[in-house]
Amino acid sequence: MDITVESLETPALTKAQLADLLFEQIGLNKRESKDMIDAFFDLISQSLVDGKDVKITGFGNFQIRTKAPRPGRNPRTGEAIPIKARRVVTFHASHKLKEQIQVQSFVASRFLS
């Protein structure tokens, strides 16, 4: 799978690029590809909003974590500001993904140096 990066500053894979990859590699038409990507991310988003963790084998886990309220400080003025309790999403990569990243960075470092 060859992915071109449009900007060296922010290399990111977009939903549009994912849809294009589905179109090119699987043969779905562009509308079906876009709809499939949108449905996939809508499912993940809704599960997280509902408080359910999302586990994708070989990729990683998205988990909802509740952060307790805590004291904060305005860095400019030094004024104490309370930070409210909130829910956040965390991602933990699977061992398989971590391994692939390490192998890829090792190979790249060997050939680029």
C-alpha positions as CSV (number, residue, x, y, z in Angstrom):
1,M,0.0,0.0,0.0
2,D,1.6,3.2,-1.2
3,I,0.4,6.4,0.6
4,T,1.6,9.8,-0.6
5,V,1.9,12.6,2.0
6,E,0.7,15.9,0.8
7,S,2.6,17.9,3.4
8,L,5.8,17.1,5.2
9,E,4.7,19.2,8.1
10,T,1.6,17.2,9.0
11,P,1.8,13.7,7.5
12,A,-1.7,12.3,8.0
13,L,-3.8,9.7,6.3
14,T,-7.3,11.3,5.7
15,K,-10.7,9.7,5.4
16,A,-10.7,10.7,1.7
17,Q,-7.4,8.9,1.2
18,L,-8.8,5.8,2.9
19,A,-11.8,5.9,0.6
20,D,-9.5,6.2,-2.4
21,L,-7.5,3.1,-1.2
22,L,-10.7,1.1,-0.9
23,F,-11.7,2.2,-4.4
24,E,-8.3,1.3,-5.8
25,Q,-7.5,-1.9,-3.9
26,I,-10.9,-3.5,-3.4
27,G,-12.8,-2.2,-6.4
28,L,-15.7,-0.5,-4.6
29,N,-17.0,2.6,-6.3
30,K,-16.0,5.9,-4.8
31,R,-19.4,6.5,-3.2
32,E,-19.5,3.1,-1.6
33,S,-15.9,3.6,-0.4
34,K,-16.7,6.9,1.2
35,D,-19.9,5.5,2.8
36,M,-18.0,2.6,4.2
37,I,-15.3,4.7,5.8
38,D,-17.9,7.1,7.2
39,A,-19.9,4.2,8.6
40,F,-16.8,2.7,10.2
41,F,-15.8,5.9,12.0
42,D,-19.4,6.6,13.0
43,L,-19.6,3.2,14.6
44,I,-16.4,3.8,16.5
45,S,-17.4,7.3,17.6
46,Q,-20.9,6.2,18.7
47,S,-19.5,3.3,20.7
48,L,-17.1,5.7,22.5
49,V,-19.8,8.3,23.1
50,D,-21.9,5.5,24.7
51,G,-19.1,4.7,27.0
52,K,-18.0,1.4,25.3
53,D,-14.4,0.6,24.6
54,V,-13.4,-0.3,21.0
55,K,-10.9,-3.1,20.5
56,I,-9.5,-3.7,17.0
57,T,-7.4,-6.8,16.9
58,G,-3.9,-6.3,15.6
59,F,-4.3,-2.5,15.8
60,G,-5.2,-1.4,19.3
61,N,-7.8,-0.3,21.9
62,F,-9.7,3.0,22.2
63,Q,-10.9,3.5,25.8
64,I,-13.0,6.1,27.6
65,R,-11.3,7.4,30.7
66,T,-12.9,9.7,33.3
67,K,-10.5,12.3,34.6
68,A,-11.2,13.6,38.0
69,P,-11.5,17.4,38.7
70,R,-8.2,18.9,39.6
71,P,-6.6,22.3,40.3
72,G,-4.9,24.0,37.4
73,R,-3.0,27.2,36.8
74,N,-3.2,29.8,34.1
75,P,0.5,29.8,32.8
76,R,0.3,33.4,31.8
77,T,-1.1,34.9,35.0
78,G,-0.4,32.2,37.6
79,E,-4.0,32.3,38.7
80,A,-5.4,29.1,40.1
81,I,-8.2,27.7,37.9
82,P,-10.2,24.6,38.7
83,I,-10.3,22.0,35.9
84,K,-13.6,20.2,35.7
85,A,-14.1,16.4,35.5
86,R,-14.2,15.2,32.0
87,R,-14.2,12.1,29.8
88,V,-11.3,11.5,27.4
89,V,-10.5,8.9,24.8
90,T,-7.2,7.1,25.0
91,F,-5.6,4.8,22.5
92,H,-3.3,2.0,23.3
93,A,-1.5,0.3,20.3
94,S,-1.5,-3.5,20.2
95,H,1.8,-5.3,20.6
96,K,1.5,-6.3,16.9
97,L,1.2,-2.7,15.8
98,K,4.1,-1.6,18.1
99,E,6.2,-4.4,16.7
100,Q,5.5,-3.3,13.1
101,I,6.4,0.3,13.9
102,Q,9.7,-0.8,15.5
103,V,10.6,-3.0,12.5
104,Q,9.7,-0.3,10.0
105,S,11.7,2.4,11.9
106,F,14.7,0.0,12.2
107,V,14.6,-0.7,8.5
108,A,14.3,3.0,7.6
109,S,17.2,3.9,9.9
110,R,19.4,1.3,8.4
111,F,18.8,2.5,4.8
112,L,18.7,6.2,5.4
113,S,21.9,6.4,7.3
